[in-house]
Amino acid sequence: MSSLALSPTDMQDMPKHANILAADPFAYKTAHRRLAWLLRLSVAMNIALIACVVVSIQALVSLVPLKETQIALLRADPSDDRLYRVEPISVEVDGFELMLEKLARRYVRQILTIDGTTQNTRFEEVRTYSDAEFFNTYLDANKSLIEAGLEDGLNRSITIKGAHQVDAYDGVYLYVVEFLQSDRIGRDKPKRRHLRAFLEMTPRPHDVTTAERFENPLGIRVLGMSIKEQASK
């Protein structure tokens, strides 16, 4: 027998994979590094998959309100031979600008009128149609003035003269509303001012509440408002 032969006892005493280590001393380290890289790759892929699942769930949740079925009533005279086109309410539908104009007119009248009888009711409506940050800022700046005017018996009426769109950018629509403001205290002669209100408005269909689902289905919100004198008056 050759001197290089190993006895059965020597074979039992040798550690596992001894032959592999003898042939390639770095095989174990190489395999360990390979497993470490595979583990890192697996962790990165799992994190990416979890992120994709979260984003997909958020997208599906945001789309759920758009899949709801709502009942609408369309009345037509049986003897009428006209064709009626029924379309879903969206920004692309004809009449969207008319809806914005109507809302701009009403919003200016509701927020600027001062009347002790309807003040709270009107401001609840104004809050619904306003961006929360803008409404809180406006309230902080004008609440004390409104309360002082009510204590003095001020009655402020707003007469809308006209409204039109002047610009649109990134989903924000800028409207100008011209109006006459009349302030009266008791029997005093009313003080009149011709003013303009500049409104920034944007649709937020995902923020529509149940109460405004039919009156404001696109969730129009006023982002800001500024008042200026009409130079020509």
C-alpha positions in Angstrom: 0.0 0.0 0.0 1.3 3.5 -0.8 2.4 5.8 2.0 -0.2 8.4 0.8 -3.1 6.1 1.5 -5.3 7.0 4.4 -6.5 4.5 6.9 -10.2 4.3 7.9 -9.4 5.8 11.3 -7.7 8.8 9.6 -10.7 9.2 7.3 -13.0 9.4 10.4 -10.8 11.9 12.1 -10.7 14.3 9.2 -13.3 17.2 9.2 -16.1 17.2 6.7 -15.3 18.6 3.2 -11.7 18.1 4.0 -11.0 17.0 0.4 -12.7 20.1 -1.0 -10.7 22.3 1.3 -7.5 20.5 0.5 -8.2 21.0 -3.2 -9.3 24.7 -2.9 -8.7 26.4 0.5 -10.8 29.4 -0.6 -13.9 27.5 -1.7 -15.7 28.0 1.6 -15.1 31.7 1.6 -16.2 32.0 -2.0 -19.4 30.1 -1.3 -20.0 32.2 1.8 -19.7 35.5 -0.1 -22.0 34.1 -2.8 -24.6 33.3 -0.3 -24.3 36.7 1.4 -24.8 38.5 -2.0 -27.8 36.3 -2.8 -29.3 37.1 0.7 -28.8 40.8 0.1 -30.4 40.5 -3.4 -33.3 38.6 -1.9 -33.9 41.3 0.8 -33.7 44.1 -1.8 -36.2 42.3 -4.1 -38.6 41.6 -1.2 -38.5 45.3 -0.2 -39.2 46.4 -3.8 -42.1 43.9 -4.0 -43.6 45.2 -0.7 -43.3 48.8 -1.9 -45.0 47.9 -5.2 -47.8 46.2 -3.3 -48.3 49.2 -1.1 -48.4 51.6 -4.0 -50.9 49.3 -5.9 -53.2 49.1 -2.9 -53.1 52.9 -2.4 -54.0 53.4 -6.1 -56.9 50.9 -5.9 -58.2 52.5 -2.8 -58.1 56.0 -4.4 -60.0 54.7 -7.4 -62.8 53.0 -5.4 -65.0 56.1 -5.3 -64.9 56.4 -9.1 -66.4 52.9 -9.4 -69.5 53.7 -7.4 -72.8 53.8 -9.3 -75.0 56.8 -8.7 -78.6 57.2 -9.7 -79.5 60.2 -11.8 -82.9 61.5 -12.9 -83.3 62.7 -16.5 -86.7 64.2 -17.4 -87.8 64.7 -20.9 -91.1 65.6 -22.5 -92.5 62.5 -24.4 -93.5 64.8 -27.3 -90.0 66.2 -27.5 -88.0 64.9 -30.4 -84.6 66.3 -29.3 -81.6 64.1 -28.5 -80.2 64.3 -25.0 -76.5 63.5 -24.4 -75.7 62.0 -21.0 -72.1 62.2 -20.0 -70.2 61.6 -16.7 -69.3 64.8 -14.9 -65.6 65.5 -15.5 -63.2 68.4 -16.3 -63.4 67.5 -20.0 -67.2 67.7 -20.2 -68.8 70.8 -21.8 -70.1 73.1 -19.1 -67.2 72.6 -16.6 -66.2 76.3 -16.9 -69.8 77.3 -16.4 -69.8 75.2 -13.2 -66.7 77.0 -12.0 -68.2 80.4 -12.8 -71.4 79.6 -10.9 -69.4 78.4 -7.9 -67.1 81.5 -8.0 -70.1 83.8 -8.0 -71.8 82.0 -5.1 -68.6 81.6 -3.1 -67.7 85.4 -3.2 -71.3 86.2 -2.1 -71.3 83.7 0.7 -67.9 84.5 2.2 -68.1 88.3 2.0 -71.7 88.9 3.1 -72.1 90.0 6.8 -75.4 89.2 8.2 -76.1 88.1 11.8 -79.0 85.8 10.8 -77.2 83.7 8.2 -73.5 84.1 9.2 -72.9 80.7 10.7 -74.9 78.8 8.0 -73.0 80.6 5.2 -69.6 79.9 6.7 -70.4 76.2 7.1 -70.9 76.2 3.3 -67.8 78.3 2.7 -65.7 75.9 4.8 -66.9 72.9 2.6 -65.9 74.7 -0.6 -62.5 76.0 0.7 -59.1 74.5 1.0 -58.6 73.9 4.8 -55.4 76.0 5.0 -56.9 78.9 3.1 -60.1 78.9 5.2 -58.2 78.8 8.5 -56.0 81.7 7.4 -58.9 83.7 6.2 -60.8 83.1 9.4 -57.8 84.1 11.6 -57.4 87.4 9.7 -61.1 88.4 9.5 -63.0 86.8 12.4 -62.4 89.7 14.8 -63.5 92.2 12.1 -66.7 90.3 11.3 -67.6 90.0 15.0 -67.0 93.7 15.5 -69.1 94.6 12.5 -72.0 92.3 13.8 -71.8 94.0 17.2 -72.1 97.4 15.5 -75.2 96.2 13.6 -73.4 96.1 10.2 -75.3 94.6 7.3 -73.1 93.9 4.3 -74.7 92.8 1.0 -72.8 91.6 -2.0 -74.2 92.0 -5.5 -72.4 90.1 -8.2 -71.9 92.0 -11.5 -69.9 89.4 -13.5 -67.4 86.6 -13.4 -65.0 85.2 -15.9 -61.9 83.0 -16.2 -58.6 84.7 -16.8 -56.1 81.9 -16.6 -55.5 78.1 -15.9 -52.4 76.3 -15.0 -51.5 72.9 -13.6 -55.2 72.1 -12.8 -55.7 75.5 -11.1 -58.3 77.9 -12.5 -58.1 81.7 -11.8 -61.4 83.5 -11.9 -62.2 87.2 -11.4 -65.6 88.1 -9.9 -66.7 91.7 -10.1 -69.2 92.8 -7.4 -70.8 95.7 -5.5 -70.3 95.8 -1.8 -72.9 97.8 0.2 -72.4 98.4 3.9 -75.2 99.7 6.0 -75.4 100.3 9.8 -78.9 101.1 11.1 -80.5 104.0 9.2 -77.2 105.4 7.9 -76.7 105.9 4.2 -75.1 102.7 2.8 -71.4 102.9 1.7 -70.8 101.2 -1.7 -67.6 99.9 -3.2 -67.0 98.4 -6.5 -64.5 95.5 -6.0 -63.0 92.5 -7.7 -62.3 89.1 -6.1 -59.5 86.9 -7.6 -60.1 83.3 -6.9 -57.9 80.3 -7.3 -59.9 77.1 -7.7 -59.1 73.4 -8.4 -61.1 70.2 -8.6 -60.5 67.5 -6.0 -62.9 64.6 -6.8 -61.4 62.3 -4.2 -62.2 64.7 -1.4 -66.0 64.9 -2.2 -68.1 64.4 0.8 -71.5 62.7 0.9 -73.3 66.0 1.5 -71.8 67.6 -1.7 -71.9 64.6 -4.0 -74.7 66.1 -6.2 -74.0 69.8 -5.8 -70.2 69.6 -6.2 -69.4 66.2 -7.7 -65.9 67.3 -8.7 -64.9 68.6 -5.3 -64.1 72.1 -6.4 -62.0 73.8 -3.7 -61.0 77.5 -3.4 -57.2 77.7 -2.8 -57.0 81.5 -2.3 -58.8 84.8 -2.7 -57.7 88.4 -2.9 -59.9 91.6 -3.1 -59.0 94.7 -5.1 -60.7 97.9 -5.9 -62.0 98.3 -9.5 -59.9 101.1 -11.0 -62.6 102.2 -13.4 -65.2 102.8 -10.7 
